[in-house]
């Protein structure tokens, strides 16, 4: 199951560079492509607002 980005996202961009498969897209609230996510958790580990988690 792919990681998801919740409403606590502050769109800081920290997670984008950490994703090894470029599954994260920018926006007011960033989003993760569930088909591309490999569930590595790199994005969640660096999120300063703890907005990224498994559903």
PyMOL commands that place a pseudoatom at each C-alpha (Angstrom):
pseudoatom trace, name=CA, resn=UNK, resi=1, chain=A, elem=C, hetatm=0, pos=[0.000, 0.000, 0.000]
pseudoatom trace, name=CA, resn=UNK, resi=2, chain=A, elem=C, hetatm=0, pos=[1.459, 3.362, -1.039]
pseudoatom trace, name=CA, resn=UNK, resi=3, chain=A, elem=C, hetatm=0, pos=[2.240, 6.229, 1.299]
pseudoatom trace, name=CA, resn=UNK, resi=4, chain=A, elem=C, hetatm=0, pos=[-0.160, 9.183, 1.293]
pseudoatom trace, name=CA, resn=UNK, resi=5, chain=A, elem=C, hetatm=0, pos=[0.307, 12.857, 2.070]
pseudoatom trace, name=CA, resn=UNK, resi=6, chain=A, elem=C, hetatm=0, pos=[-2.287, 14.342, 4.410]
pseudoatom trace, name=CA, resn=UNK, resi=7, chain=A, elem=C, hetatm=0, pos=[-3.682, 17.798, 5.026]
pseudoatom trace, name=CA, resn=UNK, resi=8, chain=A, elem=C, hetatm=0, pos=[-0.805, 18.687, 7.357]
pseudoatom trace, name=CA, resn=UNK, resi=9, chain=A, elem=C, hetatm=0, pos=[1.444, 19.050, 4.285]
pseudoatom trace, name=CA, resn=UNK, resi=10, chain=A, elem=C, hetatm=0, pos=[3.043, 22.513, 4.167]
pseudoatom trace, name=CA, resn=UNK, resi=11, chain=A, elem=C, hetatm=0, pos=[4.362, 22.035, 0.577]
pseudoatom trace, name=CA, resn=UNK, resi=12, chain=A, elem=C, hetatm=0, pos=[7.977, 22.591, 1.651]
pseudoatom trace, name=CA, resn=UNK, resi=13, chain=A, elem=C, hetatm=0, pos=[9.383, 20.247, -1.016]
pseudoatom trace, name=CA, resn=UNK, resi=14, chain=A, elem=C, hetatm=0, pos=[11.625, 18.270, 1.320]
pseudoatom trace, name=CA, resn=UNK, resi=15, chain=A, elem=C, hetatm=0, pos=[10.083, 14.946, 0.319]
pseudoatom trace, name=CA, resn=UNK, resi=16, chain=A, elem=C, hetatm=0, pos=[10.459, 15.361, -3.447]
pseudoatom trace, name=CA, resn=UNK, resi=17, chain=A, elem=C, hetatm=0, pos=[14.240, 14.986, -3.513]
pseudoatom trace, name=CA, resn=UNK, resi=18, chain=A, elem=C, hetatm=0, pos=[14.097, 11.981, -1.195]
pseudoatom trace, name=CA, resn=UNK, resi=19, chain=A, elem=C, hetatm=0, pos=[11.793, 9.888, -3.399]
pseudoatom trace, name=CA, resn=UNK, resi=20, chain=A, elem=C, hetatm=0, pos=[13.959, 7.461, -5.416]
pseudoatom trace, name=CA, resn=UNK, resi=21, chain=A, elem=C, hetatm=0, pos=[11.204, 6.849, -8.002]
pseudoatom trace, name=CA, resn=UNK, resi=22, chain=A, elem=C, hetatm=0, pos=[9.900, 10.427, -8.408]
pseudoatom trace, name=CA, resn=UNK, resi=23, chain=A, elem=C, hetatm=0, pos=[6.415, 9.460, -7.249]
pseudoatom trace, name=CA, resn=UNK, resi=24, chain=A, elem=C, hetatm=0, pos=[5.679, 12.792, -5.530]
pseudoatom trace, name=CA, resn=UNK, resi=25, chain=A, elem=C, hetatm=0, pos=[3.972, 15.664, -7.343]
pseudoatom trace, name=CA, resn=UNK, resi=26, chain=A, elem=C, hetatm=0, pos=[3.937, 19.304, -6.273]
pseudoatom trace, name=CA, resn=UNK, resi=27, chain=A, elem=C, hetatm=0, pos=[0.753, 21.163, -5.432]
pseudoatom trace, name=CA, resn=UNK, resi=28, chain=A, elem=C, hetatm=0, pos=[-0.916, 23.092, -2.644]
pseudoatom trace, name=CA, resn=UNK, resi=29, chain=A, elem=C, hetatm=0, pos=[-0.797, 19.734, -0.888]
pseudoatom trace, name=CA, resn=UNK, resi=30, chain=A, elem=C, hetatm=0, pos=[1.714, 17.378, -2.468]
pseudoatom trace, name=CA, resn=UNK, resi=31, chain=A, elem=C, hetatm=0, pos=[0.557, 13.969, -3.681]
pseudoatom trace, name=CA, resn=UNK, resi=32, chain=A, elem=C, hetatm=0, pos=[2.092, 10.540, -4.148]
pseudoatom trace, name=CA, resn=UNK, resi=33, chain=A, elem=C, hetatm=0, pos=[1.381, 8.419, -7.210]
pseudoatom trace, name=CA, resn=UNK, resi=34, chain=A, elem=C, hetatm=0, pos=[0.295, 5.089, -5.673]
pseudoatom trace, name=CA, resn=UNK, resi=35, chain=A, elem=C, hetatm=0, pos=[1.312, 3.158, -8.794]
pseudoatom trace, name=CA, resn=UNK, resi=36, chain=A, elem=C, hetatm=0, pos=[4.891, 4.449, -8.586]
pseudoatom trace, name=CA, resn=UNK, resi=37, chain=A, elem=C, hetatm=0, pos=[5.388, 4.434, -4.797]
pseudoatom trace, name=CA, resn=UNK, resi=38, chain=A, elem=C, hetatm=0, pos=[7.654, 1.603, -3.621]
pseudoatom trace, name=CA, resn=UNK, resi=39, chain=A, elem=C, hetatm=0, pos=[6.782, 2.109, 0.063]
pseudoatom trace, name=CA, resn=UNK, resi=40, chain=A, elem=C, hetatm=0, pos=[10.414, 2.811, 0.981]
pseudoatom trace, name=CA, resn=UNK, resi=41, chain=A, elem=C, hetatm=0, pos=[9.416, 5.456, 3.550]
pseudoatom trace, name=CA, resn=UNK, resi=42, chain=A, elem=C, hetatm=0, pos=[12.168, 7.918, 2.627]
pseudoatom trace, name=CA, resn=UNK, resi=43, chain=A, elem=C, hetatm=0, pos=[9.617, 10.707, 2.178]
pseudoatom trace, name=CA, resn=UNK, resi=44, chain=A, elem=C, hetatm=0, pos=[7.955, 10.085, 5.535]
pseudoatom trace, name=CA, resn=UNK, resi=45, chain=A, elem=C, hetatm=0, pos=[11.302, 10.060, 7.311]
pseudoatom trace, name=CA, resn=UNK, resi=46, chain=A, elem=C, hetatm=0, pos=[12.132, 13.621, 6.205]
pseudoatom trace, name=CA, resn=UNK, resi=47, chain=A, elem=C, hetatm=0, pos=[8.696, 15.255, 6.377]
pseudoatom trace, name=CA, resn=UNK, resi=48, chain=A, elem=C, hetatm=0, pos=[8.934, 18.094, 8.926]
pseudoatom trace, name=CA, resn=UNK, resi=49, chain=A, elem=C, hetatm=0, pos=[5.172, 18.214, 9.480]
pseudoatom trace, name=CA, resn=UNK, resi=50, chain=A, elem=C, hetatm=0, pos=[4.750, 14.432, 9.712]
pseudoatom trace, name=CA, resn=UNK, resi=51, chain=A, elem=C, hetatm=0, pos=[2.115, 14.617, 6.959]
pseudoatom trace, name=CA, resn=UNK, resi=52, chain=A, elem=C, hetatm=0, pos=[3.221, 11.440, 5.152]
pseudoatom trace, name=CA, resn=UNK, resi=53, chain=A, elem=C, hetatm=0, pos=[2.063, 8.040, 6.341]
pseudoatom trace, name=CA, resn=UNK, resi=54, chain=A, elem=C, hetatm=0, pos=[0.713, 4.694, 5.277]
pseudoatom trace, name=CA, resn=UNK, resi=55, chain=A, elem=C, hetatm=0, pos=[-3.096, 4.658, 5.066]
for i in range(1, 55): cmd.bond("trace and resi %d" % i, "trace and resi %d" % (i + 1))
show_as sticks, trace
zoom trace
